[in-house]
Amino acid sequence: GAVVSQHPSWVICKSGTSVKIECRSLDFQATTMFWYRQFPKQSLMLMATSNEGSKATYEQGVEKDKFLINHASLTLSTLTVTSAHPEDSSFYICSARKGAGGEQFFGPGTRLTVL
Amino acid sequence: GQQVMQIPQYQHVQEGEDFTTYCNSSTTLSNIQWYKQRPGGHPVFLIQLVKSGEVKKQKRLTFQFGEAKKNSSLHITATQTTDVGTYFCAGRDSGGSNYKLTFGKGTLLTVNP
């Protein structure tokens, strides 16, 4: 199979703190990982694409200094929400792809609530 | 940029009725994928269509890719309560990056038993 895990599954933090979310491909090597944000009852909005060993490519309107992405290995990508504010509260989902052009395998998501 | 539109936004049916969701892209697609997201869950890959006019079936689900590779549909025959969820289409632009998917807004299907 192709399993993607995310940690933590949910987090509540105070405004101004930073939160790190991990995305791991458990049984395959992911050349590319994607980070999405999903607000309630809305679609998935791509935030950034990360390739192992290189800088992430951010979508228009996504602040790279606020959403730090590190793709340190073929099985791990991290998203750090720096100085989180209530408007950053959302469902963050990562996905991983085995090769070029194929299906994406989604992690279970991380629900972030910023008080 | 590429836009993927999906209709309807919501669909409520009686169990046993059929259901269809439609997806239209502003640009020609190299392929289109369909995902299902159960309430509180994460998207799960259903299928990928690549060829113009392609039709694929998975039990009660029928997926079609338009001749112009700009539209697609998902049809469920005789819905069951287990079909409840949001169905997303996601297209890959033929002229753009070979990795980026653009998701439609999804169709939320609810089934009355």
Interface residues (C-beta under 8 A of the other chain):
Chain A: T32 F34 K41 Q42 S43 L44 M45 L46 T49 Q60 I93 S95 R97 A100 G101 G102 E103 Q104 F105 F106 G107 P108 G109
Chain B: G1 S30 N31 Q33 Y35 G41 H42 P43 V44 F45 Q48 F88 R92 N98 Y99 K100 L101 T102 F103 G104 K105 G106 L108
